[in-house]
Amino acid sequence: MPGIKVKDNESFDEAYRRFKKQCDRNLIVTETRARRFFEPMTEVRKKQKINARKKMLKRLYMLRRYESRL
């Protein structure tokens, strides 16, 4: 759970901004959105497979782009 200590000369807006940044770094919002509805294991595996394919295609694209410059 993120938490911050407000400094003496710090305004509320600055403290709130630091708190939001800390929440983003800890991926709290994305995790709560993912846990909002139950997702069966088949759906999780399907998403992982799609993400792996995207990652592989991106690497292949970058490799071909790099080789074309040589």
Biopython code that builds the backbone (N, CA, C, O; Angstrom):
import numpy as np
from Bio.PDB.StructureBuilder import StructureBuilder

atoms = [
    (1, "MET", "N", (0.843, -1.175, 0.000)),
    (1, "MET", "CA", (0.000, 0.000, 0.000)),
    (1, "MET", "C", (0.888, 1.238, 0.000)),
    (1, "MET", "O", (1.730, 1.389, 0.886)),
    (2, "PRO", "N", (0.718, 2.120, -0.969)),
    (2, "PRO", "CA", (1.562, 3.312, -1.013)),
    (2, "PRO", "C", (1.153, 4.324, 0.051)),
    (2, "PRO", "O", (-0.013, 4.423, 0.433)),
    (3, "GLY", "N", (2.118, 5.046, 0.500)),
    (3, "GLY", "CA", (1.867, 6.091, 1.471)),
    (3, "GLY", "C", (2.985, 7.108, 1.407)),
    (3, "GLY", "O", (4.128, 6.765, 1.107)),
    (4, "ILE", "N", (2.664, 8.343, 1.683)),
    (4, "ILE", "CA", (3.676, 9.390, 1.659)),
    (4, "ILE", "C", (3.596, 10.198, 2.941)),
    (4, "ILE", "O", (2.563, 10.235, 3.610)),
    (5, "LYS", "N", (4.695, 10.838, 3.264)),
    (5, "LYS", "CA", (4.714, 11.757, 4.392)),
    (5, "LYS", "C", (4.773, 13.168, 3.831)),
    (5, "LYS", "O", (5.658, 13.500, 3.042)),
    (6, "VAL", "N", (3.827, 13.986, 4.244)),
    (6, "VAL", "CA", (3.752, 15.358, 3.748)),
    (6, "VAL", "C", (4.805, 16.195, 4.463)),
    (6, "VAL", "O", (4.888, 16.214, 5.691)),
    (7, "LYS", "N", (5.608, 16.887, 3.654)),
    (7, "LYS", "CA", (6.658, 17.733, 4.206)),
    (7, "LYS", "C", (6.049, 19.028, 4.746)),
    (7, "LYS", "O", (4.913, 19.367, 4.416)),
    (8, "ASP", "N", (6.804, 19.745, 5.571)),
    (8, "ASP", "CA", (6.286, 20.954, 6.209)),
    (8, "ASP", "C", (5.889, 22.031, 5.201)),
    (8, "ASP", "O", (4.823, 22.634, 5.326)),
    (9, "ASN", "N", (6.728, 22.270, 4.217)),
    (9, "ASN", "CA", (6.470, 23.364, 3.275)),
    (9, "ASN", "C", (5.835, 22.870, 1.974)),
    (9, "ASN", "O", (5.926, 23.551, 0.952)),
    (10, "GLU", "N", (5.199, 21.703, 1.995)),
    (10, "GLU", "CA", (4.630, 21.118, 0.790)),
    (10, "GLU", "C", (3.123, 21.361, 0.730)),
    (10, "GLU", "O", (2.419, 21.189, 1.726)),
    (11, "SER", "N", (2.634, 21.762, -0.444)),
    (11, "SER", "CA", (1.197, 21.998, -0.595)),
    (11, "SER", "C", (0.479, 20.656, -0.807)),
    (11, "SER", "O", (1.104, 19.622, -1.046)),
    (12, "PHE", "N", (-0.838, 20.712, -0.712)),
    (12, "PHE", "CA", (-1.633, 19.501, -0.888)),
    (12, "PHE", "C", (-1.489, 18.974, -2.309)),
    (12, "PHE", "O", (-1.390, 17.764, -2.513)),
    (13, "ASP", "N", (-1.476, 19.877, -3.298)),
    (13, "ASP", "CA", (-1.380, 19.454, -4.697)),
    (13, "ASP", "C", (-0.081, 18.703, -4.965)),
    (13, "ASP", "O", (-0.083, 17.692, -5.668)),
    (14, "GLU", "N", (1.020, 19.187, -4.412)),
    (14, "GLU", "CA", (2.308, 18.520, -4.614)),
    (14, "GLU", "C", (2.317, 17.143, -3.952)),
    (14, "GLU", "O", (2.819, 16.176, -4.525)),
    (15, "ALA", "N", (1.763, 17.059, -2.753)),
    (15, "ALA", "CA", (1.705, 15.775, -2.048)),
    (15, "ALA", "C", (0.805, 14.796, -2.798)),
    (15, "ALA", "O", (1.134, 13.615, -2.918)),
    (16, "TYR", "N", (-0.318, 15.277, -3.297)),
    (16, "TYR", "CA", (-1.242, 14.429, -4.049)),
    (16, "TYR", "C", (-0.587, 13.929, -5.334)),
    (16, "TYR", "O", (-0.779, 12.778, -5.726)),
    (17, "ARG", "N", (0.181, 14.791, -5.985)),
    (17, "ARG", "CA", (0.891, 14.423, -7.200)),
    (17, "ARG", "C", (1.916, 13.319, -6.909)),
    (17, "ARG", "O", (2.048, 12.370, -7.681)),
    (18, "ARG", "N", (2.641, 13.450, -5.792)),
    (18, "ARG", "CA", (3.606, 12.416, -5.411)),
    (18, "ARG", "C", (2.899, 11.093, -5.113)),
    (18, "ARG", "O", (3.384, 10.022, -5.480)),
    (19, "PHE", "N", (1.746, 11.181, -4.442)),
    (19, "PHE", "CA", (0.985, 9.975, -4.122)),
    (19, "PHE", "C", (0.496, 9.275, -5.394)),
    (19, "PHE", "O", (0.589, 8.053, -5.504)),
    (20, "LYS", "N", (-0.021, 10.042, -6.347)),
    (20, "LYS", "CA", (-0.486, 9.466, -7.609)),
    (20, "LYS", "C", (0.653, 8.810, -8.370)),
    (20, "LYS", "O", (0.476, 7.744, -8.960)),
    (21, "LYS", "N", (1.821, 9.439, -8.361)),
    (21, "LYS", "CA", (2.987, 8.893, -9.040)),
    (21, "LYS", "C", (3.392, 7.567, -8.410)),
    (21, "LYS", "O", (3.747, 6.620, -9.111)),
    (22, "GLN", "N", (3.338, 7.506, -7.092)),
    (22, "GLN", "CA", (3.694, 6.279, -6.386)),
    (22, "GLN", "C", (2.692, 5.169, -6.698)),
    (22, "GLN", "O", (3.077, 4.010, -6.848)),
    (23, "CYS", "N", (1.418, 5.516, -6.795)),
    (23, "CYS", "CA", (0.402, 4.524, -7.151)),
    (23, "CYS", "C", (0.631, 3.997, -8.562)),
    (23, "CYS", "O", (0.477, 2.801, -8.809)),
    (24, "ASP", "N", (0.994, 4.871, -9.481)),
    (24, "ASP", "CA", (1.262, 4.447, -10.852)),
    (24, "ASP", "C", (2.468, 3.519, -10.914)),
    (24, "ASP", "O", (2.459, 2.537, -11.656)),
    (25, "ARG", "N", (3.490, 3.820, -10.152)),
    (25, "ARG", "CA", (4.690, 2.976, -10.150)),
    (25, "ARG", "C", (4.388, 1.588, -9.594)),
    (25, "ARG", "O", (4.984, 0.605, -10.035)),
    (26, "ASN", "N", (3.489, 1.495, -8.650)),
    (26, "ASN", "CA", (3.157, 0.207, -8.042)),
    (26, "ASN", "C", (2.072, -0.545, -8.809)),
    (26, "ASN", "O", (1.687, -1.643, -8.407)),
    (27, "LEU", "N", (1.575, 0.026, -9.903)),
    (27, "LEU", "CA", (0.556, -0.595, -10.763)),
    (27, "LEU", "C", (-0.718, -0.955, -10.010)),
    (27, "LEU", "O", (-1.345, -1.976, -10.293)),
    (28, "ILE", "N", (-1.095, -0.125, -9.063)),
    (28, "ILE", "CA", (-2.281, -0.412, -8.251)),
    (28, "ILE", "C", (-3.559, -0.289, -9.072)),
    (28, "ILE", "O", (-4.438, -1.146, -8.983)),
    (29, "VAL", "N", (-3.666, 0.762, -9.864)),
    (29, "VAL", "CA", (-4.893, 0.992, -10.627)),
    (29, "VAL", "C", (-5.082, -0.098, -11.669)),
    (29, "VAL", "O", (-6.187, -0.618, -11.827)),
    (30, "THR", "N", (-4.016, -0.452, -12.383)),
    (30, "THR", "CA", (-4.145, -1.489, -13.415)),
    (30, "THR", "C", (-4.489, -2.841, -12.804)),
    (30, "THR", "O", (-5.247, -3.615, -13.389)),
    (31, "GLU", "N", (-3.938, -3.123, -11.636)),
    (31, "GLU", "CA", (-4.231, -4.400, -10.991)),
    (31, "GLU", "C", (-5.679, -4.461, -10.516)),
    (31, "GLU", "O", (-6.325, -5.502, -10.631)),
    (32, "THR", "N", (-6.192, -3.359, -9.985)),
    (32, "THR", "CA", (-7.591, -3.375, -9.535)),
    (32, "THR", "C", (-8.533, -3.495, -10.718)),
    (32, "THR", "O", (-9.572, -4.148, -10.609)),
    (33, "ARG", "N", (-8.200, -2.885, -11.840)),
    (33, "ARG", "CA", (-9.042, -3.040, -13.028)),
    (33, "ARG", "C", (-9.014, -4.476, -13.523)),
    (33, "ARG", "O", (-10.034, -5.000, -13.972)),
    (34, "ALA", "N", (-7.853, -5.116, -13.445)),
    (34, "ALA", "CA", (-7.738, -6.503, -13.886)),
    (34, "ALA", "C", (-8.519, -7.437, -12.962)),
    (34, "ALA", "O", (-9.071, -8.440, -13.416)),
    (35, "ARG", "N", (-8.565, -7.114, -11.679)),
    (35, "ARG", "CA", (-9.260, -7.979, -10.714)),
    (35, "ARG", "C", (-10.743, -7.645, -10.575)),
    (35, "ARG", "O", (-11.447, -8.255, -9.770)),
    (36, "ARG", "N", (-11.205, -6.698, -11.343)),
    (36, "ARG", "CA", (-12.595, -6.260, -11.231)),
    (36, "ARG", "C", (-13.566, -7.409, -11.480)),
    (36, "ARG", "O", (-14.547, -7.570, -10.754)),
    (37, "PHE", "N", (-13.288, -8.204, -12.510)),
    (37, "PHE", "CA", (-14.140, -9.335, -12.843)),
    (37, "PHE", "C", (-13.286, -10.597, -12.847)),
    (37, "PHE", "O", (-12.099, -10.557, -13.173)),
    (38, "PHE", "N", (-13.897, -11.702, -12.487)),
    (38, "PHE", "CA", (-13.166, -12.964, -12.482)),
    (38, "PHE", "C", (-12.807, -13.340, -13.913)),
    (38, "PHE", "O", (-13.633, -13.253, -14.822)),
    (39, "GLU", "N", (-11.567, -13.757, -14.093)),
    (39, "GLU", "CA", (-11.084, -14.138, -15.403)),
    (39, "GLU", "C", (-10.621, -15.594, -15.333)),
    (39, "GLU", "O", (-9.682, -15.904, -14.600)),
    (40, "PRO", "N", (-11.263, -16.489, -16.082)),
    (40, "PRO", "CA", (-10.851, -17.886, -16.033)),
    (40, "PRO", "C", (-9.419, -18.060, -16.544)),
    (40, "PRO", "O", (-8.898, -17.210, -17.266)),
    (41, "MET", "N", (-8.802, -19.161, -16.162)),
    (41, "MET", "CA", (-7.414, -19.413, -16.542)),
    (41, "MET", "C", (-7.256, -19.490, -18.054)),
    (41, "MET", "O", (-6.207, -19.127, -18.585)),
    (42, "THR", "N", (-8.286, -19.959, -18.754)),
    (42, "THR", "CA", (-8.196, -20.048, -20.213)),
    (42, "THR", "C", (-8.053, -18.650, -20.828)),
    (42, "THR", "O", (-7.296, -18.457, -21.779)),
    (43, "GLU", "N", (-8.785, -17.685, -20.276)),
    (43, "GLU", "CA", (-8.684, -16.309, -20.773)),
    (43, "GLU", "C", (-7.314, -15.716, -20.472)),
    (43, "GLU", "O", (-6.753, -14.992, -21.294)),
    (44, "VAL", "N", (-6.777, -16.021, -19.298)),
    (44, "VAL", "CA", (-5.455, -15.516, -18.925)),
    (44, "VAL", "C", (-4.407, -16.065, -19.885)),
    (44, "VAL", "O", (-3.558, -15.321, -20.377)),
    (45, "ARG", "N", (-4.468, -17.376, -20.152)),
    (45, "ARG", "CA", (-3.513, -17.995, -21.065)),
    (45, "ARG", "C", (-3.649, -17.433, -22.476)),
    (45, "ARG", "O", (-2.658, -17.238, -23.180)),
    (46, "LYS", "N", (-4.887, -17.178, -22.874)),
    (46, "LYS", "CA", (-5.135, -16.620, -24.207)),
    (46, "LYS", "C", (-4.493, -15.235, -24.334)),
    (46, "LYS", "O", (-3.866, -14.930, -25.349)),
    (47, "LYS", "N", (-4.650, -14.401, -23.305)),
    (47, "LYS", "CA", (-4.046, -13.072, -23.316)),
    (47, "LYS", "C", (-2.525, -13.153, -23.310)),
    (47, "LYS", "O", (-1.856, -12.378, -23.993)),
    (48, "GLN", "N", (-1.974, -14.097, -22.533)),
    (48, "GLN", "CA", (-0.525, -14.265, -22.496)),
    (48, "GLN", "C", (0.013, -14.686, -23.853)),
    (48, "GLN", "O", (1.072, -14.227, -24.280)),
    (49, "LYS", "N", (-0.720, -15.561, -24.528)),
    (49, "LYS", "CA", (-0.313, -16.024, -25.849)),
    (49, "LYS", "C", (-0.328, -14.877, -26.860)),
    (49, "LYS", "O", (0.584, -14.752, -27.677)),
    (50, "ILE", "N", (-1.359, -14.049, -26.800)),
    (50, "ILE", "CA", (-1.463, -12.900, -27.696)),
    (50, "ILE", "C", (-0.329, -11.914, -27.430)),
    (50, "ILE", "O", (0.282, -11.397, -28.365)),
    (51, "ASN", "N", (-0.050, -11.654, -26.147)),
    (51, "ASN", "CA", (1.032, -10.732, -25.796)),
    (51, "ASN", "C", (2.388, -11.269, -26.235)),
    (51, "ASN", "O", (3.233, -10.503, -26.699)),
    (52, "ALA", "N", (2.607, -12.571, -26.096)),
    (52, "ALA", "CA", (3.874, -13.167, -26.523)),
    (52, "ALA", "C", (4.039, -13.034, -28.032)),
    (52, "ALA", "O", (5.134, -12.754, -28.520)),
    (53, "ARG", "N", (2.968, -13.232, -28.757)),
    (53, "ARG", "CA", (3.019, -13.100, -30.224)),
    (53, "ARG", "C", (3.334, -11.662, -30.625)),
    (53, "ARG", "O", (4.154, -11.427, -31.513)),
    (54, "LYS", "N", (2.678, -10.696, -29.966)),
    (54, "LYS", "CA", (2.942, -9.291, -30.248)),
    (54, "LYS", "C", (4.397, -8.933, -29.972)),
    (54, "LYS", "O", (5.033, -8.222, -30.750)),
    (55, "LYS", "N", (4.912, -9.434, -28.861)),
    (55, "LYS", "CA", (6.293, -9.151, -28.484)),
    (55, "LYS", "C", (7.263, -9.725, -29.509)),
    (55, "LYS", "O", (8.236, -9.074, -29.890)),
    (56, "MET", "N", (6.986, -10.962, -29.957)),
    (56, "MET", "CA", (7.848, -11.602, -30.936)),
    (56, "MET", "C", (7.819, -10.842, -32.263)),
    (56, "MET", "O", (8.862, -10.625, -32.878)),
    (57, "LEU", "N", (6.630, -10.441, -32.701)),
    (57, "LEU", "CA", (6.509, -9.705, -33.956)),
    (57, "LEU", "C", (7.208, -8.348, -33.875)),
    (57, "LEU", "O", (7.806, -7.898, -34.852)),
    (58, "LYS", "N", (7.134, -7.707, -32.729)),
    (58, "LYS", "CA", (7.810, -6.427, -32.552)),
    (58, "LYS", "C", (9.320, -6.602, -32.642)),
    (58, "LYS", "O", (10.000, -5.806, -33.290)),
    (59, "ARG", "N", (9.851, -7.642, -31.993)),
    (59, "ARG", "CA", (11.289, -7.912, -32.061)),
    (59, "ARG", "C", (11.718, -8.223, -33.487)),
    (59, "ARG", "O", (12.763, -7.756, -33.941)),
    (60, "LEU", "N", (10.913, -9.015, -34.197)),
    (60, "LEU", "CA", (11.215, -9.356, -35.576)),
    (60, "LEU", "C", (11.226, -8.105, -36.447)),
    (60, "LEU", "O", (12.104, -7.935, -37.292)),
    (61, "TYR", "N", (10.253, -7.239, -36.238)),
    (61, "TYR", "CA", (10.175, -5.988, -36.987)),
    (61, "TYR", "C", (11.414, -5.126, -36.725)),
    (61, "TYR", "O", (12.001, -4.581, -37.659)),
    (62, "MET", "N", (11.811, -5.005, -35.453)),
    (62, "MET", "CA", (12.981, -4.196, -35.111)),
    (62, "MET", "C", (14.251, -4.808, -35.693)),
    (62, "MET", "O", (15.127, -4.080, -36.158)),
    (63, "LEU", "N", (14.363, -6.136, -35.674)),
    (63, "LEU", "CA", (15.539, -6.809, -36.225)),
    (63, "LEU", "C", (15.637, -6.574, -37.729)),
    (63, "LEU", "O", (16.714, -6.278, -38.248)),
    (64, "ARG", "N", (14.516, -6.705, -38.421)),
    (64, "ARG", "CA", (14.520, -6.467, -39.870)),
    (64, "ARG", "C", (14.840, -5.009, -40.177)),
    (64, "ARG", "O", (15.548, -4.713, -41.139)),
    (65, "ARG", "N", (14.334, -4.128, -39.383)),
    (65, "ARG", "CA", (14.614, -2.696, -39.572)),
    (65, "ARG", "C", (16.098, -2.417, -39.359)),
    (65, "ARG", "O", (16.704, -1.639, -40.096)),
    (66, "TYR", "N", (16.676, -3.057, -38.349)),
    (66, "TYR", "CA", (18.095, -2.889, -38.062)),
    (66, "TYR", "C", (18.943, -3.465, -39.194)),
    (66, "TYR", "O", (19.917, -2.838, -39.612)),
    (67, "GLU", "N", (18.583, -4.666, -39.702)),
    (67, "GLU", "CA", (19.342, -5.305, -40.764)),
    (67, "GLU", "C", (19.270, -4.534, -42.070)),
    (67, "GLU", "O", (20.217, -4.559, -42.856)),
    (68, "SER", "N", (18.165, -3.853, -42.310)),
    (68, "SER", "CA", (18.032, -3.091, -43.546)),
    (68, "SER", "C", (18.967, -1.883, -43.576)),
    (68, "SER", "O", (19.304, -1.388, -44.651)),
    (69, "ARG", "N", (19.380, -1.416, -42.424)),
    (69, "ARG", "CA", (20.296, -0.279, -42.356)),
    (69, "ARG", "C", (21.740, -0.688, -42.617)),
    (69, "ARG", "O", (22.573, 0.157, -42.942)),
    (70, "LEU", "N", (22.045, -1.981, -42.476)),
    (70, "LEU", "CA", (23.436, -2.440, -42.637)),
    (70, "LEU", "C", (23.860, -2.504, -44.061)),
    (70, "LEU", "O", (24.999, -2.871, -44.350)),
]
sb = StructureBuilder()
sb.init_structure("model")
sb.init_model(0)
sb.init_chain("A")
sb.init_seg("    ")
for serial, (resi, resn, name, xyz) in enumerate(atoms, 1):
    if name == "N":
        sb.init_residue(resn, " ", resi, " ")
    sb.init_atom(name, np.array(xyz, "f"), 0.0, 1.0, " ", f" {name:<3s}", serial, name[0])
structure = sb.get_structure()
